[in-house]
């Protein structure tokens, strides 16, 4: 294998020399020199090849190029390895060409041209368990401009405990910063559910402004490295904090947040854990001309920094991999009917970045509802609006969900609607929303809503038995269109229904997969309509029982 690799590497034009390549224990290791016209002189790299080469291992390349004299350049890890990501290829010769070409491209881009990436790269932090436990802190952006030297306390809520790298991990949520400099309380704008969590713990923060890392990429490992970054005022604050609490909480581990700018408008926080009774500082007597003044000052000591996990869960990053269009995410939404279709729609909206959702339903969730909706078995029998609101708000820390009074809704729509005052009040209530989804399958309600004069958008979603078709209709052309489709056009089998035990209305037959496929495709089509400002045409999504073939027909 070694001879084969050596032969293939020697054929690569810009590999000017192979100093050695040999099998050592688990890896094949060696050293090569890379040279080409743009380089003044060849660069030397140690090479490490794993037995699984050319296949990747846990998403990482199984060949490594190392030179610890290049740490100051971008995309070099702390051990001197060059960060490369290359294309898949199962042929060793071709894979070597690809990987060495990637190394050459790195040399040109970052070593020769010294390019900087537009996107921020997280600094490399060595995370280890503390007393056999990992810690993580999740934060979000705030409407506040931190200045260099700003410090104070941090209020924190417990989020959850779990398993990380086969050890216990404690997860926490940052709620607010209290600045001692500006005397301002800086709240993080989580949703109501997360803002209501009890404030369990107190930490401290200091805004360094500059990245506390070697070469701006490798987090410092010793407290003495932070000496140029932390002000005397903050060290005094930290020292007196420790003195004040050392008797009662001397063994308590406290987070210290170090903040720095990653752009003109964004801040990132790294967290180190410190024991209240053993802070990394000491009091030293001040001297003038070698004579003690009776005053003391705080100094950092030679001690390892215990970094822990942090994550920025700001809206732009939480939904950075994809959201619905802003017309939907910024809309005040009401969903009427949260059974199978309504609950799936609601979860799709929450996961798509929507921030304000009202829900209404008179029904309760029972065990047989779970298999084809977004409800859970472990909560037992509860009101659907209660459980779904919890599910949605646990899903996204930015969505506020408001369950509405179904008794009032039923009375005003079915009893009082004939009165002029009630009709006006109901219309006013609905117009407080930007977008209303009617997933109730209530023909009476559909008729009433379609007859009102409204400024908001209403979308009706209904599916046929066996989820063969989904009908989507936009206000004000809902009632006639939907009724005609179900009564005269679509093949809606009303005989083969599911009849539960007891005196109850039969319901349509369809699996979670059948229903969710249609609901998510409908939501995609609705998103396109609003994103591209298209005409709101009613549409039907048709399926084929024998072939997975979806078709949208617009009207």
ZAMARGU-4260 file (C-alpha; in steps of 0.2 Angstrom, whole numbers, plus 5000, padded with zeros to 4 digits):
<rodrens>
0) 5000/5000/5000 | 5014/5012/5004 | 5023/5009/4988 | 5007/5012/4978 | 5003/5028/4987
5) 5021/5034/4985 | 5020/5030/4966 | 5004/5040/4964 | 5010/5055/4974 | 5026/5056/4964
10) 5016/5058/4949 | 5007/5074/4955 | 5016/5088/4946 | 5018/5100/4960 | 5024/5088/4973
15) 5043/5092/4971 | 5049/5079/4984 | 5044/5065/4994 | 5056/5065/5009 | 5048/5049/5016
20) 5032/5039/5017 | 5031/5024/5028 | 5019/5013/5039 | 5019/5017/5057 | 5007/5008/5068
25) 4989/5013/5063 | 4993/5027/5050 | 5004/5029/5035 | 5015/5045/5038 | 5027/5054/5028
30) 5033/5071/5023 | 5032/5080/5006 | 5037/5096/4998 | 5025/5106/4987 | 5032/5118/4974
35) 5025/5127/4959 | 5029/5144/4950 | 5019/5155/4962 | 5029/5149/4977 | 5046/5157/4980
40) 5052/5141/4988 | 5044/5124/4992 | 5033/5121/5007 | 5035/5106/5018 | 5020/5096/5025
45) 5019/5081/5036 | 5007/5069/5028 | 4995/5057/5038 | 4984/5044/5030 | 4972/5033/5039
50) 4968/5015/5034 | 4950/5020/5028 | 4957/5031/5015 | 4950/5036/5002 | 4934/5035/5012
55) 4930/5049/5024 | 4928/5045/5043 | 4914/5054/5052 | 4913/5067/5039 | 4931/5071/5039
60) 4945/5068/5027 | 4956/5053/5031 | 4972/5062/5024 | 4980/5076/5033 | 4993/5089/5029
65) 5002/5097/5043 | 5014/5111/5046 | 5014/5120/5063 | 5024/5135/5056 | 5008/5140/5047
70) 4997/5143/5062 | 4995/5161/5058 | 4986/5158/5041 | 4967/5155/5039 | 4960/5137/5040
75) 4974/5130/5049 | 4970/5120/5065 | 4979/5121/5081 | 4989/5105/5078 | 4995/5113/5061
80) 4984/5103/5050 | 4977/5111/5035 | 4958/5112/5034 | 4952/5104/5017 | 4936/5097/5011
85) 4936/5088/4995 | 4925/5078/4983 | 4921/5060/4985 | 4931/5048/4975 | 4934/5029/4978
90) 4949/5028/4967 | 4965/5031/4977 | 4975/5038/4963 | 4961/5051/4958 | 4957/5054/4977
95) 4975/5059/4980 | 4975/5071/4965 | 4960/5079/4972 | 4966/5081/4990 | 4984/5087/4984
100) 4975/5099/4973 | 4965/5106/4987 | 4981/5108/4997 | 4988/5118/4982 | 4973/5129/4981
105) 4974/5132/5000 | 4992/5138/4998 | 4987/5150/4984 | 4972/5157/4992 | 4978/5159/5010
110) 4997/5157/5011 | 5001/5167/4995 | 4986/5179/4993 | 4983/5180/5012 | 4964/5181/5008
115) 4951/5183/5022 | 4934/5175/5022 | 4919/5186/5022 | 4909/5174/5034 | 4915/5173/5053
120) 4924/5157/5058 | 4922/5152/5076 | 4938/5152/5086 | 4945/5135/5090 | 4941/5131/5108
125) 4947/5116/5118 | 4931/5109/5127 | 4934/5097/5141 | 4922/5090/5154 | 4923/5099/5171
130) 4921/5087/5186 | 4915/5074/5173 | 4901/5085/5166 | 4900/5096/5151 | 4891/5113/5151
135) 4883/5123/5137 | 4876/5141/5136 | 4864/5147/5122 | 4862/5165/5119 | 4854/5177/5106
140) 4858/5194/5100 | 4852/5209/5110 | 4846/5227/5106 | 4861/5235/5114 | 4879/5241/5109
145) 4892/5233/5120 | 4908/5244/5123 | 4925/5238/5127 | 4927/5236/5145 | 4908/5234/5149
150) 4905/5221/5162 | 4892/5215/5174 | 4881/5200/5178 | 4872/5187/5168 | 4855/5180/5172
155) 4853/5162/5167 | 4839/5148/5166 | 4841/5130/5166 | 4836/5123/5150 | 4839/5104/5150
160) 4851/5090/5154 | 4856/5076/5142 | 4871/5066/5136 | 4885/5073/5126 | 4900/5063/5121
165) 4894/5049/5133 | 4894/5061/5148 | 4881/5072/5157 | 4879/5089/5149 | 4869/5103/5157
170) 4862/5116/5145 | 4858/5134/5150 | 4849/5148/5142 | 4855/5166/5144 | 4841/5178/5148
175) 4848/5195/5152 | 4864/5205/5155 | 4865/5218/5169 | 4879/5231/5165 | 4888/5239/5179
180) 4895/5252/5167 | 4878/5259/5160 | 4867/5252/5174 | 4856/5245/5160 | 4847/5228/5160
185) 4849/5220/5143 | 4835/5207/5139 | 4837/5193/5126 | 4821/5192/5116 | 4816/5174/5117
190) 4798/5169/5116 | 4786/5170/5131 | 4788/5152/5135 | 4807/5154/5137 | 4807/5171/5145
195) 4796/5164/5158 | 4809/5151/5164 | 4815/5154/5182 | 4831/5163/5183 | 4841/5149/5192
200) 4859/5155/5191 | 4870/5171/5190 | 4886/5173/5180 | 4897/5187/5175 | 4902/5195/5159
205) 4916/5206/5152 | 4916/5213/5134 | 4934/5212/5127 | 4929/5218/5110 | 4944/5209/5102
210) 4944/5191/5100 | 4953/5182/5115 | 4963/5170/5105 | 4980/5167/5098 | 4981/5173/5079
215) 4962/5177/5082 | 4958/5159/5080 | 4965/5148/5094 | 4957/5152/5111 | 4969/5156/5125
220) 4972/5142/5137 | 4979/5151/5152 | 4972/5165/5162 | 4988/5175/5161 | 4985/5176/5142
225) 4969/5186/5146 | 4979/5199/5156 | 4980/5212/5142 | 4961/5210/5139 | 4953/5212/5156
230) 4952/5229/5165 | 4958/5232/5183 | 4940/5237/5187 | 4933/5221/5181 | 4946/5211/5191
235) 4942/5221/5206 | 4923/5217/5203 | 4927/5198/5201 | 4939/5198/5216 | 4926/5206/5228
240) 4912/5195/5221 | 4922/5180/5226 | 4926/5186/5243 | 4908/5190/5246 | 4901/5173/5240
245) 4916/5161/5245 | 4909/5156/5262 | 4892/5151/5256 | 4895/5146/5238 | 4914/5142/5238
250) 4911/5126/5228 | 4899/5133/5215 | 4905/5134/5197 | 4900/5150/5189 | 4901/5155/5171
255) 4911/5170/5165 | 4905/5176/5148 | 4919/5185/5137 | 4911/5194/5123 | 4919/5201/5107
260) 4914/5208/5090 | 4912/5197/5075 | 4906/5211/5064 | 4901/5229/5066 | 4884/5223/5073
265) 4886/5206/5080 | 4894/5199/5096 | 4899/5182/5101 | 4901/5175/5118 | 4914/5162/5124
270) 4911/5155/5142 | 4924/5149/5154 | 4919/5141/5171 | 4927/5147/5187 | 4924/5141/5205
275) 4918/5155/5216 | 4930/5150/5230 | 4945/5148/5219 | 4944/5162/5206 | 4959/5164/5194
280) 4964/5180/5203 | 4974/5185/5218 | 4976/5201/5229 | 4993/5209/5228 | 4998/5224/5239
285) 5001/5240/5230 | 5019/5247/5232 | 5027/5264/5229 | 5046/5264/5228 | 5045/5246/5236
290) 5034/5252/5251 | 5017/5245/5254 | 5003/5258/5252 | 4990/5248/5262 | 4980/5246/5245
295) 4977/5230/5236 | 4975/5226/5217 | 4969/5210/5209 | 4980/5200/5197 | 4977/5185/5186
300) 4986/5169/5191 | 4994/5155/5181 | 4980/5144/5179 | 4971/5134/5165 | 4956/5141/5157
305) 4941/5129/5157 | 4931/5133/5141 | 4913/5126/5139 | 4901/5126/5124 | 4892/5141/5118
310) 4880/5144/5104 | 4872/5159/5096 | 4854/5154/5093 | 4849/5172/5086 | 4835/5171/5074
315) 4846/5173/5058 | 4856/5158/5064 | 4842/5147/5071 | 4833/5149/5054 | 4849/5152/5044
320) 4847/5135/5034 | 4830/5140/5028 | 4814/5149/5032 | 4797/5153/5024 | 4796/5170/5016
325) 4795/5186/5026 | 4776/5189/5022 | 4773/5173/5032 | 4786/5174/5045 | 4781/5192/5050
330) 4763/5189/5049 | 4751/5187/5064 | 4743/5170/5060 | 4727/5162/5066 | 4724/5143/5063
335) 4706/5137/5066 | 4706/5118/5068 | 4721/5109/5074 | 4718/5091/5070 | 4729/5082/5058
340) 4730/5095/5045 | 4730/5110/5057 | 4744/5103/5068 | 4755/5099/5054 | 4753/5116/5046
345) 4756/5124/5063 | 4772/5115/5066 | 4778/5118/5048 | 4775/5137/5051 | 4784/5137/5067
350) 4799/5128/5060 | 4798/5140/5045 | 4802/5155/5056 | 4784/5161/5060 | 4783/5171/5076
355) 4765/5174/5080 | 4752/5160/5079 | 4735/5159/5087 | 4726/5142/5088 | 4708/5138/5091
360) 4700/5121/5093 | 4686/5114/5104 | 4693/5096/5104 | 4704/5086/5115 | 4719/5076/5111
365) 4717/5057/5114 | 4729/5043/5111 | 4721/5038/5094 | 4725/5056/5088 | 4744/5054/5090
370) 4748/5043/5075 | 4743/5055/5062 | 4746/5072/5069 | 4759/5082/5079 | 4753/5077/5096
375) 4763/5066/5108 | 4757/5051/5118 | 4766/5055/5135 | 4755/5070/5139 | 4739/5059/5140
380) 4722/5067/5137 | 4723/5086/5136 | 4715/5100/5126 | 4723/5101/5109 | 4726/5120/5110
385) 4736/5117/5126 | 4747/5103/5120 | 4750/5111/5103 | 4755/5128/5110 | 4768/5119/5121
390) 4775/5109/5106 | 4776/5124/5095 | 4785/5135/5108 | 4797/5121/5113 | 4801/5119/5094
395) 4806/5137/5091 | 4812/5150/5104 | 4805/5164/5093 | 4787/5159/5091 | 4773/5165/5103
400) 4757/5155/5102 | 4741/5160/5109 | 4727/5148/5112 | 4710/5156/5109 | 4693/5154/5118
405) 4683/5141/5107 | 4667/5144/5117 | 4667/5163/5112 | 4672/5158/5094 | 4658/5146/5092
410) 4645/5157/5099 | 4650/5173/5090 | 4651/5163/5073 | 4636/5152/5075 | 4623/5161/5086
415) 4627/5180/5086 | 4633/5182/5069 | 4616/5187/5063 | 4616/5202/5073 | 4625/5217/5065
420) 4635/5222/5080 | 4642/5204/5083 | 4646/5203/5064 | 4656/5219/5065 | 4664/5214/5081
425) 4669/5197/5073 | 4676/5205/5057 | 4686/5217/5068 | 4693/5202/5078 | 4698/5193/5062
430) 4706/5208/5054 | 4718/5209/5069 | 4726/5194/5060 | 4736/5195/5044 | 4733/5178/5038
435) 4720/5165/5044 | 4721/5146/5040 | 4704/5137/5041 | 4708/5118/5044 | 4692/5115/5053
440) 4682/5105/5039 | 4667/5115/5046 | 4656/5119/5031 | 4646/5131/5042 | 4661/5141/5047
445) 4668/5141/5029 | 4651/5148/5023 | 4651/5161/5037 | 4669/5167/5034 | 4667/5168/5016
450) 4652/5180/5018 | 4661/5192/5029 | 4670/5208/5022 | 4688/5206/5028 | 4705/5214/5025
455) 4715/5199/5030 | 4719/5184/5020 | 4710/5167/5023 | 4716/5151/5017 | 4705/5135/5018
460) 4714/5118/5018 | 4704/5102/5017 | 4708/5084/5011 | 4698/5070/5004 | 4697/5052/5012
465) 4713/5042/5011 | 4722/5059/5008 | 4720/5057/4989 | 4718/5075/4986 | 4721/5092/4996
470) 4710/5107/4992 | 4717/5124/4995 | 4705/5139/4993 | 4709/5158/4996 | 4696/5171/5002
475) 4684/5177/4995 | 4682/5162/4984 | 4681/5148/4996 | 4664/5141/5000 | 4658/5138/4982
480) 4675/5131/4976 | 4677/5119/4990 | 4659/5113/4991 | 4659/5110/4972 | 4676/5100/4973
485) 4670/5089/4987 | 4652/5086/4981 | 4654/5085/4962 | 4672/5084/4956 | 4684/5075/4967
490) 4682/5056/4971 | 4679/5058/4989 | 4674/5041/4996 | 4662/5044/5011 | 4658/5026/5014
495) 4675/5019/5018 | 4678/5029/5034 | 4686/5025/5051 | 4673/5023/5064 | 4680/5024/5082
500) 4672/5015/5097 | 4656/5024/5104 | 4644/5037/5097 | 4656/5048/5087 | 4658/5055/5070
505) 4667/5044/5058 | 4683/5052/5051 | 4693/5050/5036 | 4707/5037/5034 | 4725/5042/5030
510) 4742/5040/5038 | 4753/5053/5045 | 4764/5051/5029 | 4749/5053/5017 | 4743/5069/5026
515) 4759/5077/5029 | 4765/5075/5011 | 4750/5085/5005 | 4751/5098/5019 | 4769/5102/5017
520) 4767/5103/4998 | 4752/5115/5000 | 4763/5126/5012 | 4777/5126/4999 | 4764/5132/4986
525) 4757/5145/4997 | 4775/5151/5002 | 4778/5153/4983 | 4762/5163/4980 | 4767/5176/4994
530) 4786/5176/4990 | 4783/5180/4972 | 4768/5190/4974 | 4758/5179/4963 | 4739/5179/4960
535) 4730/5169/4974 | 4723/5155/4963 | 4714/5141/4972 | 4723/5124/4969 | 4721/5106/4971
540) 4735/5094/4975 | 4731/5077/4967 | 4740/5060/4971 | 4739/5043/4963 | 4737/5028/4975
545) 4748/5017/4964 | 4762/5029/4960 | 4770/5043/4971 | 4765/5056/4959 | 4759/5073/4965
550) 4751/5086/4954 | 4745/5104/4957 | 4730/5110/4947 | 4727/5129/4949 | 4710/5137/4946
</rodrens>
